[in-house]
Amino acid sequence: MGPPKGPPPSTRNNSPPPRGPNSTTKRVTLKLGGMKKGGPPSGSPPKGGSPSASPPKKGGSPASPTKVRPKKTLPPNPNPVNSNKNNNNNNNNNNNKELASHLLYWLDNKYGSSKWIKIFCQLDEATLFLGDEEIDVSESTIYNCSLEEEQTIGRSNILKIETSRPTQTHILACESAEELAVWMSGLSEFSYATHGHNNSHTSNPSITGNSSNPTATNTSQQNLIPFGFQPDIVIEPLSVADDELNDRYQKFMLREEESLEQSVQNGLSLATYIGTFLSNAKHIAQTIVYEYALPTNLQTIKKLSLFDDDGRDSSEEIYLHHGIILRMSQQPCTDEDINPSAERRRNVAVGDTISHKCAGHELRCIHWASQCATAVNRSNDDDQADNDSAPPLVTPLACICDVQGFRFFVMCIPPVDDTNTLVYGNDKGNFLMEDDAISEKIKLMCRYMHLKNHDIDCGGSMGVNNVSAGSEFQGHLCEDGRVYLMNLSRAAPSDLPSPGTNEIITHCLRPEFVQSYKIPLTGDSYRPEMEEMEDFKANAEEACEASLDLHNLTIPALTNSLDNLTEVALDSSSLTRLLHANGINVRYLGKVHNLAKYPHVKSLALVEICSRAAKHILNQTFRQISRKGRAEMLSAEARGRSRDEDFLEHNAKLRREMNDYVLDFLNLVLGMSEESDRFWEKSMLPLMKNKFNLSIQLPKKRYVVFKMASFLIALQHHCSLKLQDHDKYDFTTGCPIKSEDLVSAFDDSKVKWRTNDTVESFALAASGEEFMKKKDWGKALQALNLSLSLHKATFSFSSYNGQMEQAAILNNIADTFFNICEFQEAIDVAKKALSLTPKFSIENSRTYLIMMKAYFKLKDHTESGKCFTKAKKCREWIWGKNHPCVIELTVNLADLFYEDEDLESAAMYVNSALLKSEINLGLKHNLCSELSFKYGILLACRGSTKDSMRLLKRAVLHYSKEEFEGDNVSGVMLGKGEFSLCEVYAQTGDLENAMLSANTALERRMNLKSNGGGGVTVEGKNAMVIESYQQVARIYELKGDLEQAIEFFEKSLSFIKMNNEGGMSKEKVGVVYGLSKKILSLQVVSQPLPMRTMLKQAAENHPSLKVGTKAHEDTIDYVTIVLYNTSPSSYLGILLEHIADADGCEDNLPQLPSDVSFSGMTPSPAAQLAALSKIAEESVKNEKE
């Protein structure tokens, strides 16, 4: 179906621009990776062009004689409104038989990427054109939605069209009630039936308005985005001409955002646009690979004809389709691939690896430069002040697609031309810097990237210059007024390349590491052509030192965190993200494995190494099969005796061969047989040594070393395979995978792309987990909901990895709802996550963990128990019965019982977790010590003080080791252990040891570093210190040292007040008042008997304390305010001295702060003293009760 047919001349310019037809007459020259490309062959689209449009359909389908068309519910509008406001001609005649305008159309996608899009609509007689679709209005029913329906949809002025053949509902939104009336009138002229529900329409609440959605929490904050609320956002039409793809993306990236609403709208529009690009890139790449062994005339997308600088045919495989260019990162096919020699196989494998690595570096550095360029473009600081006149810095929209071993570097074509647009960077060996403003802006961007200024020989008269960018870097000032940054693959320095190898190209430091390193580095550190520069040696030494720091500091630190469970990774995705976030390349997994002390980390690293090695072998075999098929096709095509049917059958046979190989390969990798043993010995283990520097001898029963189930899941993730979701695989046999177990082998190609977190909406979405760590649940909910919307828009195509990422976001949302006590909401969201994940996956078990907690809080212990059983079964199958993730599940259940005051059940589950951790990790592991704390405290609550003290002392001894000196996490645990020991000592009456432990806990907590690791915030540290002050005070009270008890209670009180200068919550005010009462009661008890008697009589008999009088109200209010602003003990002491001194001056008494207004009558000193005595008596009475 073509574009809207025959719009009136006055509206045609406002319709979405059509795509051009295929053409072979126009040549293009473009720059990609430093190579020139010639003209496209047949099949590539020109820039522009318009297909011929057939005349509009007249008359439509005649109405059936049995149908009775009702009268129109809305009268025709004498002044119909056309939404094309720039159109001066009125296209709607008085009978409303022809209407044309842009309306919003609800595009409903069953995979979750539903959205509003702007679409061109035209009514011509009884035919309604909705974009490319035609609707027979005479067989349709027209609805005007009610207010309730509009509120559900999230928009006003809604029009619904129900068609009968096929049965379908189309939802449209008009800009105004007047426009809706025009369309209702025009459509009802020809419709089968019309139903009007609502004639008055109000505008949809904006994104900043209040919502009736019950999940919209924290409404006091501005710009909230409630969960499940569809923002009033219009996604711009994506039907653009091929030459507009790049321009539209750059406009999104450079669009000014003055409010959160604008940022969110731009972010969702940008995500939808990128999602369309990624989806198209994936399908184009799949088509190229699936048709790789077909002759050119049978291929849907044809390779470009390329020429090198000498005019000879280039072997590089480049494809161009609808404004998207794809570079295949592999060695070209030759006749040798029919029966390749060992040398040919080796050369091809090495060449493919280099090409794959270079494509990966290019994408990473494009993302890196894009982040920093966006920051420079949006910067308002002094560094940017002199560069306002310079054009913006941009990078092309790019991604990587991996399909059956083939890697494609894909991007929208930028308007780059080496001859005319290059203004900065490498120009055939010379280095241009033609525009000072652009050069300064690029220098600022490189400073953001943390790249070092270094010397480069610019050639010619320019000589040696000091620049920030790499020697191959290019900046192109194009006709659109933007500077495009190209050739970025070597922006980061190499990582200690071995002499005589390709590692200077393939082994680079990650951008995350370079950007966070202590000093700037340069990507030209080891380049041979830089050896003549004066700073070459210094640059190389700095890069070498950085690599050594990566090996000696960064990798051991992360491994230690994984060992101690400070950082947790349970599958391939989480492990890869963790490595990359710390700037560690995946090739160092072998080092992680060797440094790890505990089986859960060794097993995790080994599973990842094995699965990646298996992926490499599988992809290499896929490429060999495809190359052989293509070489055979080229040979047959040269002979000229084969028909098209023969080529198609040959290609189908090739696909079947690859499918059969997948099943055999899985059984080789996962099975236990002599053939499988030989495969591991000859192929897997040498590759693991070569790629990951891991030398290891595995037993024939490999399932003893690591869990084969986790290996199977990792294989599916890396190899884009899908198997049956069950736990019945028998890995002790030679064929654990049956033919019926293999669901699909090629459907889930990988698309790699990363968000630009300097775009405000993406930055907000990325902050969700940080807000969760800070327990800022309101902001976390906003950020996570936005993250979900952006993810759905970006990865709208069906993808296993995309579904798992969405499930992870949904689980975070469910966890947030649980933490704000919205338990049913947590369950509802978690159920959505369940629908996206396989039954046996870590993310699925996390979903059941959240549901277990929520059902428990709702007192539905039956459902809670079922969720616990499912989560436990899943985790035990993947990682084993004693793995820390299973222990975590058990501890969570114990915590629920503890909060429910079921100490017996809590102790039982903690004991079970402790035994498992002792078996798997040993007594010296942090988890064992933490569980010892928990179990010791529970035993103390049950009266088993002896066993409790043994466990607590063991844990304290563990964290007191020298290796934990200065560690914040250990400091927290030591403070907790000493605090708990003090309670147990006090319970047994050993007050001396109780005081010793209490003071030690206080000292440990005072020495903690706020925001110094271990999740210790300023607020958290203050809470622990206050708790310890009060514990010390209570021990002094038990010992009878009331003076010291008062002193430490006072310290606790002053600490609370000191750290709440910005204002206190009602809860904190109550704590302050309670502590003040406690201090007053101790102060009164410490007085001599005559004074205590006098105070008691004053409290009982003073007239100002007569309940119900104005004097009583004023006295209590006054005293409470003074107590809040002064020390209770000093307040009481001053009043006692004043009463004892007949000549005492009231000016020396505590006064109200100047900023506090008090409308009552100031009570006398005697009345204040009586009130304090009364408050002290209440405190004593409450303690006795």
MARLOTI-250511 format. One record per residue (C-alpha): x, y, z negated. Coordinates in pm, whole numbers, plus 50000, padded with zeros to 5 digits. Example, Ala and Ser with C-alpha at 12.3 -4.5 7.8 and 13.67 -1.06 7.14 Angstrom:
! MARLOTI-250511
512304955049220513674989449286
END
This chain:
! MARLOTI-250511
500005000050000501395034050095501155067849924497825085949888496325086950234495535119450398495455145250118494185178850232496885202050364496515225150066497355197649814499855176750010502875196249884501895188849526501785151249566504775129649464507405129549739507295097349944510225074249990511965074850323511995045750568515035024350636517435039650884520755030751041521605063751207522855084050910526375079650770527235088450412530615094150249530855090449874533405085549600533325055849366536285044349161538735062849381537775046449716536125061750018533045045750159531825048150512528375046650663525605023350557524424994950776520864987950868518604988450569519955017850370517625047050320518405082550427517875112050200514335122350269511965111750542508255105650530506255075950649503375082250880500115083550696496955068850836493855090750830491755088950516489045063150496485655077850568482345067450434483505039950203481585007750155477805010950189475805004749876474134971249839470354973549904469674956449569471534982949371469665012349223471895042649189470805063148883470605100348881473745119448807474215126048438476155157948502475035185048744477445195049018479675223748916479205253649146482855263149082484785230449075488245231848923491305218149100494275211148876496695222249147496855257449017499185269949290496635261249551494545291049657492205271149877489215254149723489355217949836486115207349668482985213949866479675220749699478665184249717481855172449541482465146849817486205153249825488375159749520492175159749488494385167449189497045153448957495595135348654497145115648371496835078048418497215052248138499645026448273499034995648059501874970648055501314937547879505014936347789504694967047568505894995947787502485012647821502575050147879500825080148033502035089548380501015117948608499455104648926497935120049238494195112249260491965118449559488265111549606487235108449970483555099449999483175066449809486905058149804489115069049516492875068749577494885063949253498475066849370498955036049589495675019549487492245022949648489045019349444485575014949588483545038449369480255023849490481104991549310482395008548995480935021548671482015055848545482295063548172482705096247990484315085547658482865093747318484835113647064485555081846868486985064747177489075095347259490455095846905491445059246943493135065747277494885096747143493715121047413490705142047498488805146647827488975109447907487425093448213487105055448245486415036748568485395000048553485714980948878483934948148944486164932849211488644927449053487414934148700489624961948574489404993848368491235025348476491715053148218492325088848333492775121148136491905155848265493485188448155490195204248047486535197447991485735217048306487985195048518486415164048359482945176848448484005181648812485365146448841482365130948662480055149348899481985138949209482365102449110478775098048993477625107949343478815074049471479195052149163477135021149084476385034748734477435064048518477435066348139478075099247961478905098047590480495131247511480035165747653482145185047406485885179347402488595191547174492295191447238494285162447106496145169446781499755177546851502645157346731503015180546434499405178746329497815157546060496675123046157494005101346012496225071446063496625055045720500285047945788501175084545827502955089445498504805119445357502535144545530504095173545343507015172045583506735188245920506865171046255505965136246133505365108846387503035083446222503515047046308501235035546587500315071146690500595077947062502185112647090500585137147330503395133347579503315133447957505895112548138506805129548463506175110548787508985086848879508105084349247510975106049365512995105949683516245086249680518425117249678516565131149374517325102449134520545117549001519145152948997516135142848788518335124748535520695154348499517755178048445516545156148161520015156148005520445193948032516915203847935516785228547646514985216147335513745242947098511615221146870511315185446752508215180746965510125191247277513015168647181510745138547140508895145447464512135149647655513585118547491510615096647585510575110547939514325104447967514005069247824511225060648067513275073548357516365054248247514185023548195513015025448555516635028448672517744998648459514834977348575515524985548940519244979148892518554945148740516184934149016518454947149293521444928749145519424896749108518264899249468521834903749594523074873349400520134851149491520674859349860524474859049846524774827750061522334840250328523394856950654522994894650679519814893350885518054873350610519244894950321516864920050165519704943050056522724944650282526334952650205527684986150318530254987550597533335001950426536625014350564539905021250391542125051450452543615034550761540205028250917540224990750854537304971650710537374971850330536914939550140535124957149854531454947549828529254978449782525464979349813523165009449845519445007149785516985035649722519605059649588521245033549362524745021549444526074988149322529724977349323530274939949291533194934949053534714903349196537174891149455535864888949814534864855749967537134839250229537264806650424539574792650154536614791049913535124760750093537894738849953539914762249731543394752649621544514755149260546424787049343543344802349507541214793749204543784809248972544154841149177540394845349206539904839848833542564865848747541174890848998537604886148875538714891348514540504923748600537504936448798535094927548517537284944548256537654976148464533894978648512533404974848136536005001748062534385025148313530935021748152532285025847798534255056847890531315071748083529205068047769532035082547558532505112447789528725117147822528345120047444531125145847415530115164847731526565168147602527925180647270530025206647456527095217447675524905222547366527595237147143527195272447004530445274646808533345298446862535245273347075532435273847329531965311647332534455317347614533035289147826529425300047857530005309548220531365275148311528955250448472527755221148260529745188848238527805157548332528345120648400526405098648642523645075548518525305041248517524935006048381526364971148423524324941348542525614905848485523864880148703525034843848717528684852648668528604882548903529124916948754527784948648915528724983948822525565003448905524915040848919522775067649077524675084149360526185117149245526615144949506530395140049505532675145449806536455143149758537125167750034534885196149915533905191549548537095182049360538165210849133539945192748850542065161448822543755136249045543925145249414546025118949592548825120949337548535158049261546575172248968544215201049042543105227748797541435253149026538915268448787540125281248449536655280948290536055244848395539515234748278538905250147935535535233147906537055199447995539805205647739537135211847474535355179647573538645160447543539125175247197535685161447104536845127847246539955130747024542295128947323545735144447302547195171647523550155157547717552385166148009551445157148367553305164948687550625183248883552715183549198553575211749436554055246549296552155238748976554885216448837554425201048492551335211748300549935202747961546455187348001544005167447788542415144248042544035113248188546035114248508543285096548708540455117848570538415138748815535965167548783533765176049083531905209149108528975199949329526295219649511523835215349224526075236648999527225207948776530685193948713530605155948754533195136448553534515106448748537245079748729537025075848353537975039248315541435046848174540485074847935541415053347634545035041847581546115006147643546414983147342550054971547315550244957547670552694928847718555384935847981554824919848319551064914948266547864932548369547114941248005547854977948068544604977348268542564950948091543494956447723542414990947604541575004947265537875010247211536525046247218535135041646864538645034946735540285063146931537695088546820538045079646452541845075146448543915098346230545605115946524544615122346888545885097647151546225098847528545145073347786548395078547978550515064847693552105035347874551635046148236554885039748434554345071348640554485091948318557945079548215559675111148339557615133648111559335146547797556525135547566556185100547717558105083147439556235101347162552875093547322553755056647359554955054646997551725070246870549635045947075551765017146949551285028446588547525030646647547454994746776549464983246475547025000946242544184983246421545904949546364547204955646013544484977245859541194978546049540784941646137541814928645789539524954245622536494943045824537354906245772537564912345399534164929545408532684899545589534284875945338532894895445043529484899945210529834937745195529114935545567526824908245698526564893846049524544862546123524384860446503526204871446817524434904846851525054916446493528684904646497529434922446825527794954646703529774953046380533084947746559532454975846806531225000046538534584995346363536515000046689537574963446712537684945447047535984911547071539284896247187540454898546823537904873246701540734848046676542534871046432539304875246234538994837346218542564832946097542314860545835538964848845696539084830845362535554816945346533704791945566530774814445653533114839345831535324812745992532264794646124530724826946253533914837046437534474801946574530914799346707531294833046880534674823547030533384790147157530204804647305532134832347485534654807247619531794785347742530164815747905533424823348086533644787848223529984787348325530184821148500533394811548677531754779548801528684798848918530914822149119532834792749269529594776049378528274808949524531564816349700531644781549848528044785049967528764819050122531944806350290530004776850435527314800650558529854823450727531484793550892528104780451017527114815351135530364817851334529594784651505526174798351603524294765551594522234770551275518714784151254517314807450990515494777850837518814759750795520324789150609517284791850381517434754650303521174757650237520544786149993517764766649817520094736649784522704759449634520224771449369519294735649282522954726349250523524754749006520474745148803521654709048778525104720748675523664740848383522144709548228525364689748271527404718548134525274722047820525664685147743529414687447802529694716247556527194704347294527344666447326529574640347165531074617747431534474609347580533774631947877532814660147641536004654747439538124657347753536274689147853537014705447518540634694347525541374704447887539134734947929537624749747613540574749247372543144763347620540724791047715540094799347348543864802047306544254823747615541344847647558541194849547177544684838347069543134810646861545084778246832542884752546665542464715146665538844704346645537774669246543535764648446786532764653346560532684690846619529444694746425531514689246110533464721646167530564744846254526814742746293525924732346647522524748846614524154783046575526404774446871523324765847079521674799246994524884818247079525134799947413521604810647504522434846547414525664848547614524754826747912521224840547972519674806147920516374797147762515744763647594512764748747416512254764247074512544734846834514974719146587514934683446721518184685046917520454655846827524014669046855525534635346758524654620847100526204625447442523104642547586521464664547323519814686047593517164669047807515914682248138512604692147981514474712747720515844736847980513114762848031515044786848258518644792648357518674824748558515684846248466517304867448195520164886848356521994910848126521834948548163524384968447961523715004847882524125026247570522115055747446523595090647427523215098647057523965135547109520505138847267518415148946967515645123447004518125094647045520155107646748517035108446531516075073346643519575060446563519425074146207516655050646091518925025445917520925053445751517715067745608516845032845483520205030145304519535063745140516005051945052514515081945230511565061245345509515089345501512285099745738513215063445798509695055945916509715085346157513105075846300512245038846336508925045746509510695068646753513405042446803510745016646888509065039647139512375048347305513435011947319510155001147478510465028647737514115021247814513944983347826510474979847970511524949348174511244915048018514484905347845515354880947567517904904447414515524933947450512774915047269515164905946986516194942546950512544953446938511864926846675514774940446468513274975546481509844962146386511394943346094513004975645975509624992945996507984964445804510734965845541510185003345507506454998245455507264972245190509504996845005506735022944993504344996244861502264994345180502314956545169499514948945414501024973045666504344955045624502674921645702500864935446007504054949846155506044918446074503494897446264504224918546572507904910446530507074873146505505524873946852508814886047002511284861546850511924824246888510804803646592514394793246521516334825646516517864847346243515544876446326512534853746291513694842445947514144878845845510544885345948509334856845726511464870245441509694903945459506294886945480507194865045182507874895744969504764914045087502424884345027503974879544683503234915644589499654910644710499424880544472498924856744765501474831544642500294804444882501134824745194504294837545026505414801844966504714792345329506804821545455509654811945219509574776145348509654787045714512474811945661514484786445463513984759045722515114782246000518244794245820519244759745701518964746046057521094774146198523804777745930523384750145670521854746145323524544764345125525164793845359524994828945203521934837445415520034808645249521274820244909520034855444990516574841345057516534823344722517734854144532515004875344689512394851244561514004851544215513884889644209510164888544289509534865243995511664887443769509654918343865506514898043797507934890043448508024852743523511474848043374511384809943385510844808743762513324837043819515994818543620515314786243808515834802144153518884822544044520454790943903519794773244234521444802044424524394801944185525004764644233524904768444613527334797544606529734777944382529654748844630530124769744946532194799244821533794789144491533854805944154536194833844268533784848844522531984881544451528584865744519529204839944246530084867444000527044888144098524764858044052526484850943719525414885743609521844879043714521664844943553523394857143236520874885343194517964861343247519394837042992519744865442741516104874542794515204838342721517354838342403520254817042536522894841842424525804817442421525454806642785524594842242880527794855942727529894828942900528554838143243528834875643189532434873043064533344851543364531944877643601533634906843423536944888143429536584883043806536044919943883538834930643644541524916043872544224939144005543104933544364539854952144286541614982444137540025014344270537314995344460533935011944420531914980044460533944962744190533584993543969529814991543998529814954543910532194959643617529994987043477526964964743517528744935343352529994954843051526574970843009524924936443006527524922642766526814951442527523124942042525523904905642448526384914942173523784938042019521224910042039523534887541835524354915541586527994919541693527874957741704531654962541719532014943142044528754958742162530244993542112533464983242288531544970342592529245000842597532185025142602533955004442870530825004843088530555042643043534185047643141533835025343450530785044143565532325078343507535255068343731533065057944027533515077844348530305092344487529905082844855533155063644824531775030444938529605003544790526475024044844527275046544544525545079844593525735110244364522245102744235523085066144179526255073943986524445099543769521695074443686524265048343577526195073643363523015085443193522035049243123525425042742960525295074542749521975063042608523295027842546526255041242346523855063542150521605033842067524565013241938525635042241717522075044241589522105007041507525385012041322523835040541122526095067541263523255091641342525565121041410527325102441692524005088841818522635124341842525795135842021525505109242294521765114042336522525151042379525175142942643522645121742827520095149842813522535176642931523665153543217520075150443336519525187943322522875195843485522175174043788518635186743844519205223943886517085224844200514005214144005512745182643838510055158243927507275151543675508945118443596512245135743509510435161843297508875133243100512305117443050513705150542921510815154942677511145119042555514865122842490514245155942311511725138642081514245110842012516995135741922514635155441696513565123841514517215114241448517995149841339515105149841092516025115240956519605127040898518425155740669518455152740287515295139240127514005173540000514375188240347512615158540507509755162540258509475199640335509435193340707506755166640671504545190040470505025218040723504015194941007500875184640822499755218140676500995247040889497985266941023499555271341367499335233741422495615230941362494315211541661491905230141885493115265141803494775289842038497715292241798498295254541826498245255942203500655285742214503045270441962503335236742138503745253142481506415276942352508405249842173508215226542474509615253342705512465261042464513265223942426513485220442803516075248442819518205242542508519705215342291517035199642059519495194041772520895229641786517345243641816516295225441496519535234641318519175271941399515595272141274516625254840948519405280340891517005308740967514415296240715517105291340450518475326740503516055352540364517745379940570517845359740891517355378741217514945364341475517145377341757519505348441686516795322741754516615304842092514705326242342512725318042653514635321442982514135354543164512595337643466509915319843258506655337943192504745330142870501305346042829500595333442475501665347542141505215339342034505025316241728506875324341408510115305741322508215286241055505595275841311508315265041554510015244641281506725228141187506085219841556509515203741593508905183341278505545172341419507185161641745509835141941552507135124141349505335113941671508575099241807509145078341495505545066841498505745056641863508935036441803507285017541514504305009441732
END
